Amino acid sequence: MEKRTRKFLIGFDRYIQLDWCALTLEAAVGSKMTEDVKDQISTKLTGAESRRKTFDILKRLWLQPIAGCEEFSKIGVELYRKKRAGAVSPLSWGSAIVTYPFFGKTAEITGRLLSIQGDCSIKEVQRRMAEIYGDRDGIARAVSRVLQSQESWGMIERVEKGKRLVRKAPIILSDDEVVTWLIESVIRFTGKAVPLANLQSMPVLYPFVLDQSLAYAVSSSKKLELRSEGVGSQLVALRE
């Protein structure tokens, strides 16, 4: 059993649409106002408490990053300023797995099951998450909300009357800056250096194909570094 860290806080327990993430990024770069984000949310949600909690999740993704991730988030916002619409999916994904480890662990388990079986049931994901977080009130519902969000983001599709999940066509990423930022998000999520050879197949990145030389991308990054470990083995880590 994993140690009880902040990963055992749920945090992400609401349905979040990708267009809401995009609008929040627009607010972060100054093209929109936070009120625009709230107005967009209100078109889908009627309850004041539900709207507030949903906005809180979006706010932490881009407007008020968690402690220790301010620079990471700032770089993500600047990437959006340069790349715009095409970068919304990977940037939102990277921010979500770092800011909300519950989102990241759900993605990791989903990605692992999909890679092994080709598809999986929502109950399988919920059961695996309950083994980590405890079979307590709200876990199954929160997992459903994360999966519903990931479906909205175009990563998975629910089939068999919504009971099973299949992966949609992976998103191919070839932009060096976006790829290295996404790799950094994985290292922040795992909390440790990651073998270079494993990066492409890490379950938490199941929606994406990193279509380039990762060794080159990492070596050209100001935030990442390659470390040798034994003969022919390299780890990717955050620069100290």
Secondary structure, DSSP 8 states (H G I E B T S, - for coil): ----SGGG-----S---HHHHHHHHHHHHTSS-HHHHHHHHHTT---HHHHHHHHHHHIIIIIS--TT-HHHHHHHHHHHHHHGGGGHHHHHHHHHHHH-HHHHHHHHHHHHHHHHHSEEEHHHHHHHHHHHH-S-TTHHHHHHHHHHHHHHTTSEEEETTTTEEEE---EEE--HHHHHHHHHHHHHHHTS-EEGGGGGG-GGGTTEEE-S-HHHHHHT-SSEEEEE-STT-EEEEE--
